[in-house]
């Protein structure tokens, strides 16, 4: 019983680490990443999604100015979700 419980816990830990690393967003809140994202957003052809992504980028910049890295990354991720799949 103890052995199977231990195996379940170990499996859960491994799956959590794999999910966190494989599904993690590539966005970071640096000026270089902001500049690249701005260029990518400006190149979008869907005006509705481009406007929504621009709003997310504006909010990301505001969070970056407040040194709120988690908030910045959340909004950059939101902008990335508006972009078409490559």
KEBAVEX-728611 format. One record per residue: residue in one letter; x, y, z of N, C-alpha, C in turn. Coordinates in Angstrom, 3 decimals. Example, Ala and Ser with C-alpha at 12.3 -4.5 7.8 and 13.67 -1.06 7.14 Angstrom:
# KEBAVEX-728611
- A, 13.190, -5.690, 7.800, 12.300, -4.500, 7.800, 13.200, -3.300, 7.800 $
- S, 12.850, -2.250, 7.080, 13.670, -1.060, 7.140, 12.900, 0.030, 7.870 $
# end
This chain:
# KEBAVEX-728611
- X, 0.826, -1.187, 0.000, 0.000, 0.000, 0.000, 0.874, 1.256, 0.000 $
- X, 1.852, 1.291, 0.885, 2.739, 2.443, 0.979, 3.517, 2.626, -0.316 $
- X, 3.941, 1.508, -0.910, 4.718, 1.553, -2.135, 3.897, 2.150, -3.285 $
- X, 2.638, 1.744, -3.401, 1.798, 2.269, -4.480, 1.462, 3.746, -4.252 $
- X, 1.277, 4.157, -3.007, 1.031, 5.568, -2.705, 2.250, 6.400, -3.060 $
- X, 3.414, 5.893, -2.714, 4.660, 6.581, -3.029, 4.848, 6.708, -4.537 $
- X, 4.515, 5.678, -5.279, 4.634, 5.717, -6.739, 3.668, 6.749, -7.332 $
- X, 2.463, 6.837, -6.799, 1.490, 7.822, -7.280, 1.986, 9.247, -7.029 $
- X, 2.528, 9.476, -5.862, 3.051, 10.806, -5.532, 4.224, 11.149, -6.450 $
- X, 5.119, 10.210, -6.666, 6.267, 10.445, -7.543, 5.811, 10.726, -8.966 $
- X, 4.832, 9.977, -9.444, 4.300, 10.193, -10.791, 3.657, 11.569, -10.909 $
- X, 2.938, 11.962, -9.903, 2.295, 13.283, -9.922, 3.337, 14.390, -9.973 $
- X, 4.411, 14.226, -9.233, 5.490, 15.224, -9.245, 6.123, 15.322, -10.622 $
- X, 6.398, 14.197, -11.232, 7.018, 14.194, -12.561, 6.084, 14.841, -13.574 $
- X, 4.811, 14.503, -13.543, 3.853, 15.079, -14.483, 3.697, 16.579, -14.281 $
- X, 3.732, 17.023, -13.045, 3.630, 18.453, -12.763, 4.816, 19.203, -13.344 $
- X, 6.007, 18.661, -13.165, 7.212, 19.303, -13.706, 7.160, 19.317, -15.231 $
- X, 6.772, 18.214, -15.844, 6.685, 18.164, -17.299, 5.649, 19.139, -17.835 $
- X, 4.518, 19.236, -17.194, 3.470, 20.154, -17.638, 3.928, 21.606, -17.504 $
- X, 4.620, 21.893, -16.423, 5.083, 23.261, -16.204, 6.142, 23.666, -17.223 $
- X, 7.006, 22.749, -17.611, 8.070, 23.108, -18.541, 7.616, 23.058, -19.992 $
- X, 6.761, 22.128, -20.348, 6.358, 22.016, -21.746, 5.298, 23.026, -22.129 $
- X, 4.445, 23.411, -21.215, 3.383, 24.337, -21.536, 3.696, 25.773, -21.166 $
- X, 4.891, 26.015, -20.714, 5.238, 27.351, -20.272, 5.327, 28.307, -21.441 $
- X, 4.888, 29.513, -21.193, 4.937, 30.550, -22.203, 6.381, 30.977, -22.416 $
- X, 6.688, 31.351, -23.665, 8.027, 31.817, -23.984, 8.181, 33.297, -23.652 $
- X, 7.112, 33.951, -23.303, 7.154, 35.381, -23.046, 7.866, 35.672, -21.734 $
- X, 8.728, 36.663, -21.794, 9.335, 37.207, -20.591, 9.179, 38.707, -20.668 $
- X, 9.289, 39.359, -19.576, 9.068, 40.804, -19.557, 10.385, 41.560, -19.592 $
- X, 10.976, 41.558, -20.756, 12.164, 42.366, -20.999, 11.838, 43.328, -22.131 $
- X, 12.601, 44.392, -22.232, 12.358, 45.360, -23.290, 12.524, 44.717, -24.667 $
- X, 13.488, 43.802, -24.793, 13.708, 43.132, -26.074, 12.488, 42.299, -26.472 $
- X, 11.904, 41.576, -25.513, 10.715, 40.781, -25.804, 9.509, 41.673, -26.116 $
- X, 9.403, 42.796, -25.416, 8.319, 43.743, -25.691, 8.424, 44.274, -27.126 $
- X, 9.636, 44.621, -27.530, 9.858, 45.149, -28.875, 9.495, 44.119, -29.931 $
- X, 9.909, 42.868, -29.719, 9.594, 41.805, -30.677, 8.091, 41.563, -30.735 $
- X, 7.450, 41.520, -29.578, 6.003, 41.306, -29.543, 5.263, 42.450, -30.227 $
- X, 5.729, 43.688, -30.011, 5.095, 44.834, -30.671, 5.156, 44.687, -32.188 $
- X, 6.300, 44.251, -32.699, 6.447, 44.054, -34.143, 5.535, 42.937, -34.633 $
- X, 5.465, 41.858, -33.877, 4.595, 40.735, -34.252, 3.122, 41.149, -34.241 $
- X, 2.737, 41.922, -33.237, 1.344, 42.376, -33.139, 1.023, 43.322, -34.298 $
- X, 1.931, 44.225, -34.604, 1.705, 45.182, -35.693, 1.546, 44.476, -37.038 $
- X, 2.157, 43.319, -37.187, 2.097, 42.579, -38.447, 0.838, 41.717, -38.581 $
- X, 0.015, 41.658, -37.546, -1.191, 40.821, -37.590, -2.183, 41.383, -38.601 $
- X, -2.827, 40.498, -39.361, -3.785, 40.940, -40.381, -5.208, 41.077, -39.839 $
- X, -5.555, 40.328, -38.811, -6.902, 40.395, -38.225, -6.962, 41.607, -37.297 $
- X, -7.685, 42.655, -37.738, -7.724, 43.916, -36.998, -8.307, 43.754, -35.595 $
- X, -9.309, 42.925, -35.443, -9.938, 42.729, -34.135, -8.959, 42.100, -33.154 $
- X, -8.293, 41.052, -33.601, -7.314, 40.386, -32.727, -6.105, 41.289, -32.495 $
- X, -5.695, 42.048, -33.524, -4.558, 42.964, -33.372, -4.874, 44.012, -32.301 $
- X, -6.092, 44.588, -32.339, -6.469, 45.591, -31.337, -6.480, 44.996, -29.933 $
- X, -7.007, 43.781, -29.809, -7.029, 43.118, -28.495, -5.605, 42.842, -28.012 $
- X, -4.734, 42.399, -28.919, -3.341, 42.121, -28.550, -2.622, 43.411, -28.158 $
- X, -2.931, 44.510, -28.855, -2.312, 45.800, -28.499, -2.727, 46.242, -27.098 $
- X, -3.988, 46.008, -26.752, -4.453, 46.343, -25.401, -3.723, 45.502, -24.363 $
- X, -3.536, 44.220, -24.658, -2.791, 43.344, -23.738, -1.350, 43.841, -23.589 $
- X, -0.735, 44.260, -24.688, 0.641, 44.748, -24.625, 0.730, 46.045, -23.819 $
- X, -0.265, 46.906, -23.954, -0.299, 48.141, -23.162, -0.377, 47.812, -21.675 $
- X, -1.232, 46.853, -21.335, -1.336, 46.449, -19.927, -0.041, 45.782, -19.456 $
- X, 0.601, 45.020, -20.342, 1.878, 44.384, -19.983, 2.931, 45.450, -19.682 $
- X, 2.971, 46.500, -20.514, 3.929, 47.589, -20.279, 3.665, 48.276, -18.945 $
- X, 2.377, 48.474, -18.614, 2.027, 49.096, -17.336, 2.490, 48.229, -16.171 $
- X, 2.310, 46.926, -16.285, 2.758, 46.011, -15.227, 4.282, 46.002, -15.133 $
- X, 4.950, 46.054, -16.279, 6.417, 46.085, -16.290, 6.920, 47.344, -15.582 $
- X, 6.251, 48.484, -15.817, 6.641, 49.742, -15.178, 6.469, 49.672, -13.668 $
- X, 5.518, 48.850, -13.205, 5.275, 48.683, -11.770, 6.111, 47.552, -11.172 $
- X, 6.995, 46.969, -11.978, 7.831, 45.834, -11.563, 6.985, 44.630, -11.165 $
- X, 5.823, 44.486, -11.797, 4.940, 43.343, -11.558, 5.186, 42.335, -12.679 $
- X, 6.204, 41.497, -12.495, 6.592, 40.544, -13.533, 5.490, 39.537, -13.840 $
- X, 4.802, 39.058, -12.817, 3.730, 38.083, -13.045, 2.597, 38.705, -13.861 $
- X, 2.217, 39.926, -13.532, 1.171, 40.617, -14.284, 1.598, 40.903, -15.705 $
- X, 2.851, 41.299, -15.876, 3.391, 41.564, -17.202, 3.350, 40.304, -18.057 $
- X, 3.808, 39.209, -17.502, 3.827, 37.950, -18.261, 2.409, 37.480, -18.576 $
- X, 1.476, 37.710, -17.661, 0.093, 37.310, -17.906, -0.469, 38.062, -19.122 $
- X, -0.201, 39.361, -19.200, -0.717, 40.148, -20.322, 0.034, 39.853, -21.621 $
- X, 1.321, 39.582, -21.537, 2.055, 39.194, -22.750, 1.542, 37.852, -23.268 $
- X, 1.230, 36.957, -22.357, 0.665, 35.670, -22.756, -0.696, 35.872, -23.419 $
- X, -1.478, 36.809, -22.876, -2.766, 37.124, -23.475, -2.602, 37.651, -24.897 $
- X, -1.593, 38.482, -25.115, -1.322, 39.001, -26.458, -0.888, 37.878, -27.391 $
- X, -0.069, 36.960, -26.881, 0.395, 35.846, -27.709, -0.763, 34.943, -28.138 $
- X, -1.757, 34.802, -27.273, -2.911, 33.963, -27.591, -3.751, 34.547, -28.717 $
- X, -3.644, 35.849, -28.927, -4.390, 36.505, -30.006, -3.733, 36.268, -31.369 $
- X, -2.458, 35.887, -31.344, -1.712, 35.728, -32.595, -2.057, 34.423, -33.285 $
- X, -2.026, 34.431, -34.612, -2.298, 33.197, -35.342, -1.201, 32.163, -35.101 $
- X, -1.567, 30.906, -35.138, -0.592, 29.826, -34.952, 0.376, 29.813, -36.123 $
- X, 1.632, 29.541, -35.811, 2.651, 29.512, -36.876, 2.881, 28.110, -37.342 $
# end
